[in-house]
Amino acid sequence: MAHINFGLEELQAFVAVAEKLSFRAAAEELFISPPALSRRVEKLEGLLGTRLLNRNTRRVELTQSGRVFLERARSALDELEYAVLGVNDESRHRYSTVTVACVPSVAYYFLPAVIARFTEHYPQIRVRILDESANTVLNDVSSRRADFAINFIGTQEQELVFEPIFTEPFVLAVHSSHRLARRRKVRWEELERERLITVGKSSGNRVLLDSALAQVSRRPTSFFEVSHVSSLLGLVELCLGVAAVPKLALPISNHMTLKEVRLVEPTITRTLGLICRKGMPLSPAAQILYDMVKAEAVKRNR
C-alpha cells in the first residue's frame, strides 16, 4: 500500500479552492494567507504527480484530474468528520449527508418544511442547503457539490435531468397595512407609482420578470434592489414598498405582516424542477429527500 505523504490541511485547501474557484476567497474561509494556501495545493499536486487546478491572474478552473479527485477528497473529509463524531457506541451506525442546492426563494419557506419532516424521520442524516443563484445551482449539481437541486432553469442542460414538480405564479407581496392588501388581484400597470422592491438584474427571477413585462407600457420601475428574496421580503415587512415574488417565497399560513395579492395582465409563472445528474443514481438518503420534496410540491399544487 502506497504511503500517503499529504494530510488534512492539503485536502481542505484543495477542496476550498475547488468550491470557491478563488484562492483569495478560499484563504479567507480557512483563515490563512493566499501564499500559504497556494503552497498547500502545490504540495498536494506534487505528491499526486498531476495538476488539479489551472489558474492564472483572472480565473481558477478544475482540470479533469481535479474534478475526479475533488469528489474523492470530499468523501474523505466527510468520512473523517463522521469518524470524529461517531467515536462512541453509535459509531457502528452509518451517518450520511445530503446536499441540496436551491434558489433562495425556495429556501425561505418551502424547503424548511420538508427538511423538518425529513429530520423527524431520519435524525441521523445531516442536510446541507446551498441557497444560491439559479446559474450557481446548476453548477453545484454539475460539479457534484450538490446531490440534487431545485431550480427553475436547467431544462436545456444535456448532462442534467430536469423533472418539473411545480408551476407557480408571481404574486405581489405587500405589508398588511398597504392599500392593496385587501385586493384579490392587481394589474401590473396599477403598480406604476408604487415603490417596487426587486432582486438584482443578474437574478434569474428578475430576467424572467423583465422579459414578461417588456410589452407592458405602464410598468413599475425598481426603487430598491437587493440580492435575495429573503432581504426583499424584509423590506416589505418594514413598509418600504411592494414586491413581485414567486408564490413559494411566501408563507402558506396567515402571516402577521406579509400579504399576497394576485398579479394579472400579464400573469407570470415559473416552473420549478428537481435537477440531478443524468445516469447517476442518488444515494439512498438523497433519494428519500428528493421524493419528499416531490410530495410537498404535489401538496402545494392542490
C-alpha positions as CSV (number, residue, x, y, z in Angstrom):
1,M,0.0,0.0,0.0
2,A,1.4,3.4,-1.0
3,H,2.4,5.7,1.8
4,I,0.3,8.9,1.9
5,N,2.5,12.0,2.4
6,F,-0.2,14.6,2.5
7,G,-2.6,15.4,5.3
8,L,-5.8,17.1,6.2
9,E,-4.6,20.6,5.6
10,E,-3.7,19.9,2.0
11,L,-7.1,18.3,1.3
12,Q,-9.0,21.1,3.0
13,A,-7.0,23.7,1.0
14,F,-7.8,22.0,-2.4
15,V,-11.5,21.5,-1.6
16,A,-11.9,25.1,-0.5
17,V,-10.3,26.4,-3.7
18,A,-12.2,24.0,-5.9
19,E,-15.5,25.1,-4.4
20,K,-14.8,28.8,-4.4
21,L,-12.8,28.8,-7.6
22,S,-10.8,31.6,-6.0
23,F,-7.6,31.4,-3.9
24,R,-8.4,34.6,-2.1
25,A,-11.9,33.5,-1.1
26,A,-10.7,30.1,-0.1
27,A,-7.8,31.6,2.0
28,E,-10.3,33.8,3.8
29,E,-12.5,30.8,4.5
30,L,-9.6,28.8,6.0
31,F,-8.1,31.9,7.8
32,I,-4.7,31.6,6.1
33,S,-2.8,33.7,3.7
34,P,-3.2,33.1,-0.1
35,P,0.6,32.2,-0.4
36,A,0.2,29.6,2.3
37,L,-2.9,28.2,0.7
38,S,-1.1,28.1,-2.7
39,R,1.8,26.1,-1.1
40,R,-0.6,23.5,0.3
41,V,-2.3,23.0,-3.1
42,E,1.1,22.8,-4.9
43,K,2.3,20.3,-2.3
44,L,-0.7,18.1,-3.0
45,E,-0.3,18.4,-6.7
46,G,3.4,17.5,-6.4
47,L,2.7,14.4,-4.3
48,L,-0.1,13.3,-6.6
49,G,2.1,13.9,-9.7
50,T,-0.7,15.8,-11.6
51,R,-2.1,19.2,-11.9
52,L,-5.5,19.6,-10.1
53,L,-6.2,23.3,-10.9
54,N,-5.5,25.5,-13.8
55,R,-5.0,29.1,-12.6
56,N,-4.0,32.4,-13.9
57,T,-4.4,36.0,-12.7
58,R,-8.1,36.1,-13.7
59,R,-9.6,32.7,-13.0
60,V,-9.2,29.2,-11.5
61,E,-10.5,26.1,-13.1
62,L,-10.5,22.4,-12.2
63,T,-8.6,20.0,-14.5
64,Q,-10.1,16.7,-15.4
65,S,-7.9,15.1,-12.7
66,G,-9.1,17.8,-10.3
67,R,-12.7,17.1,-10.9
68,V,-12.2,13.4,-10.2
69,F,-10.1,14.0,-7.1
70,L,-12.5,16.6,-5.7
71,E,-15.2,14.0,-5.3
72,R,-12.9,11.7,-3.5
73,A,-11.4,14.4,-1.4
74,R,-14.9,15.5,-0.2
75,S,-15.7,11.9,0.6
76,A,-12.5,11.5,2.6
77,L,-13.2,14.7,4.6
78,D,-16.8,13.6,5.2
79,E,-15.7,10.2,6.4
80,L,-13.2,11.7,8.7
81,E,-15.8,14.0,10.2
82,Y,-18.2,11.1,10.7
83,A,-15.4,9.2,12.4
84,V,-14.8,12.0,14.8
85,L,-18.5,12.5,15.5
86,G,-19.1,8.8,15.9
87,V,-16.4,7.8,18.4
88,N,-18.9,6.3,20.8
89,D,-21.3,3.3,20.9
90,E,-23.1,4.6,17.9
91,S,-20.0,4.6,15.7
92,R,-21.2,1.4,14.0
93,H,-24.2,3.4,12.7
94,R,-23.6,4.9,9.2
95,Y,-24.1,8.7,9.2
96,S,-24.6,10.4,5.9
97,T,-25.0,13.9,4.5
98,V,-27.4,15.1,1.8
99,T,-26.5,18.3,0.0
100,V,-29.4,20.2,-1.8
101,A,-28.8,23.3,-3.9
102,C,-31.8,25.6,-4.5
103,V,-32.7,29.2,-5.4
104,P,-33.2,31.4,-2.3
105,S,-36.9,31.8,-2.9
106,V,-37.3,28.0,-2.4
107,A,-35.1,28.0,0.7
108,Y,-37.1,30.7,2.5
109,Y,-40.4,29.0,3.2
110,F,-40.8,25.9,1.1
111,L,-37.7,23.7,1.8
112,P,-37.6,24.1,5.6
113,A,-41.0,22.4,6.0
114,V,-39.6,19.4,4.0
115,I,-36.4,19.3,6.0
116,A,-38.3,19.3,9.3
117,R,-40.2,16.2,8.3
118,F,-37.1,14.5,6.9
119,T,-35.1,15.1,10.1
120,E,-38.0,13.9,12.2
121,H,-37.9,10.5,10.4
122,Y,-34.1,10.4,9.8
123,P,-32.4,12.3,12.6
124,Q,-29.0,10.7,11.9
125,I,-28.8,12.1,8.4
126,R,-27.4,15.6,8.1
127,V,-28.7,18.1,5.4
128,R,-26.7,20.8,3.8
129,I,-28.5,23.5,1.9
130,L,-26.8,25.7,-0.7
131,D,-29.2,28.6,-1.4
132,E,-27.6,30.4,-4.4
133,S,-28.4,32.0,-7.8
134,A,-30.1,29.9,-10.5
135,N,-26.9,29.5,-12.5
136,T,-24.8,28.6,-9.5
137,V,-27.3,26.0,-8.5
138,L,-26.9,24.3,-11.9
139,N,-23.1,24.3,-11.4
140,D,-23.5,22.8,-7.9
141,V,-25.1,19.8,-9.4
142,S,-22.8,19.5,-12.5
143,S,-19.7,19.8,-10.3
144,R,-21.2,17.2,-7.8
145,R,-21.1,19.7,-5.0
146,A,-24.8,19.0,-4.5
147,D,-26.7,15.7,-4.7
148,F,-29.6,17.4,-6.4
149,A,-31.2,20.8,-6.8
150,I,-34.4,22.7,-7.0
151,N,-34.4,25.3,-9.8
152,F,-36.4,27.0,-12.5
153,I,-33.7,26.8,-15.2
154,G,-31.9,23.8,-16.5
155,T,-34.2,22.1,-19.0
156,Q,-31.6,22.6,-21.8
157,E,-28.7,21.1,-19.9
158,Q,-27.8,17.8,-21.6
159,E,-25.9,16.3,-18.7
160,L,-28.7,17.0,-16.2
161,V,-32.2,15.7,-15.7
162,F,-34.9,18.3,-15.1
163,E,-38.1,16.9,-13.5
164,P,-40.9,19.6,-13.3
165,I,-42.6,19.5,-10.0
166,F,-44.4,22.8,-9.5
167,T,-45.6,25.7,-11.6
168,E,-46.2,28.8,-9.6
169,P,-47.3,32.4,-10.3
170,F,-45.5,35.6,-9.3
171,V,-47.6,37.4,-6.7
172,L,-47.5,40.8,-5.1
173,A,-46.1,40.8,-1.6
174,V,-47.4,43.8,0.4
175,H,-47.5,44.8,4.1
176,S,-50.8,44.1,5.7
177,S,-51.4,47.8,6.2
178,H,-50.9,48.6,2.5
179,R,-53.8,49.9,0.5
180,L,-53.6,46.9,-1.9
181,A,-53.5,44.3,0.9
182,R,-57.3,43.7,0.7
183,R,-57.4,43.4,-3.0
184,R,-57.8,39.9,-4.6
185,K,-55.8,40.9,-7.7
186,V,-54.0,43.8,-9.1
187,R,-52.8,44.7,-12.6
188,W,-49.2,45.4,-13.3
189,E,-49.9,48.9,-14.6
190,E,-51.5,49.8,-11.2
191,L,-48.1,49.5,-9.7
192,E,-46.6,52.3,-11.8
193,R,-46.5,54.7,-8.8
194,E,-45.5,52.1,-6.2
195,R,-42.1,51.7,-4.7
196,L,-41.2,48.4,-6.2
197,I,-38.5,46.3,-4.5
198,T,-36.7,43.9,-6.8
199,V,-33.8,41.5,-6.9
200,G,-30.7,42.4,-9.0
201,K,-30.6,42.2,-12.7
202,S,-28.4,39.1,-12.6
203,S,-31.1,37.2,-10.8
204,G,-33.0,34.6,-12.8
205,N,-36.3,35.8,-11.4
206,R,-35.5,39.4,-12.5
207,V,-34.6,38.2,-16.0
208,L,-37.9,36.3,-16.2
209,L,-40.0,39.2,-15.0
210,D,-38.3,41.8,-17.2
211,S,-38.8,39.6,-20.3
212,A,-42.5,39.0,-19.5
213,L,-43.1,42.7,-18.9
214,A,-41.3,44.0,-21.9
215,Q,-44.5,44.8,-23.7
216,V,-46.3,46.5,-20.7
217,S,-46.3,50.2,-21.4
218,R,-47.0,51.4,-17.8
219,R,-44.8,49.1,-15.9
220,P,-43.3,49.8,-12.4
221,T,-39.6,50.6,-12.0
222,S,-37.3,49.3,-9.4
223,F,-36.9,51.7,-6.3
224,F,-35.0,49.3,-4.0
225,E,-32.7,46.5,-5.2
226,V,-31.5,43.5,-3.2
227,S,-29.7,40.3,-3.8
228,H,-32.0,37.8,-2.2
229,V,-35.8,37.3,-1.9
230,S,-35.4,37.0,1.9
231,S,-33.9,40.5,2.0
232,L,-36.7,41.7,-0.3
233,L,-39.4,40.4,2.0
234,G,-37.7,42.0,4.9
235,L,-38.1,45.4,3.3
236,V,-41.7,44.7,2.5
237,E,-42.3,43.9,6.2
238,L,-40.9,47.3,7.1
239,C,-43.5,49.0,4.8
240,L,-40.8,50.3,2.4
241,G,-42.5,49.1,-0.7
242,V,-44.1,46.2,-2.6
243,A,-42.5,43.3,-4.4
244,A,-43.3,40.7,-7.1
245,V,-42.2,37.3,-5.7
246,P,-42.7,33.6,-6.6
247,K,-45.6,32.3,-4.6
248,L,-43.4,29.7,-2.8
249,A,-41.4,32.5,-1.3
250,L,-44.3,33.4,0.9
251,P,-45.6,31.5,3.9
252,I,-48.6,29.3,3.3
253,S,-50.4,30.2,6.5
254,N,-51.6,33.6,7.7
255,H,-48.7,35.9,8.3
256,M,-48.9,38.8,10.7
257,T,-47.4,41.4,8.2
258,L,-47.0,39.8,4.8
259,K,-50.0,39.6,2.4
260,E,-50.1,38.3,-1.1
261,V,-52.2,39.6,-4.0
262,R,-52.6,38.0,-7.4
263,L,-50.8,39.8,-10.2
264,V,-52.5,39.9,-13.6
265,E,-52.3,41.4,-17.1
266,P,-50.0,39.7,-17.5
267,T,-50.0,36.6,-15.2
268,I,-46.3,35.5,-15.0
269,T,-45.4,32.0,-13.9
270,R,-42.2,29.9,-13.5
271,T,-41.8,26.1,-13.4
272,L,-39.6,24.6,-10.7
273,G,-38.0,21.3,-11.2
274,L,-35.8,18.8,-9.4
275,I,-32.4,18.5,-11.1
276,C,-29.9,15.7,-10.8
277,R,-27.0,14.3,-12.9
278,K,-28.1,12.1,-15.8
279,G,-27.1,8.5,-15.4
280,M,-26.0,9.0,-11.8
281,P,-28.4,7.4,-9.2
282,L,-28.8,9.3,-6.0
283,S,-27.7,7.9,-2.7
284,P,-30.4,6.3,-0.6
285,A,-30.6,9.3,1.8
286,A,-30.7,11.8,-1.1
287,Q,-33.4,9.8,-2.9
288,I,-35.6,9.9,0.2
289,L,-35.3,13.7,0.5
290,Y,-35.8,14.0,-3.3
291,D,-39.1,12.1,-3.0
292,M,-40.2,14.2,0.0
293,V,-39.6,17.4,-2.0
294,K,-41.8,16.0,-4.8
295,A,-44.5,15.0,-2.3
296,E,-44.5,18.5,-0.8
297,A,-44.8,20.1,-4.3
298,V,-47.8,17.9,-5.0
299,K,-49.4,19.1,-1.8
300,R,-48.8,22.7,-2.6
301,N,-50.2,22.2,-6.1
302,R,-53.6,21.2,-4.8
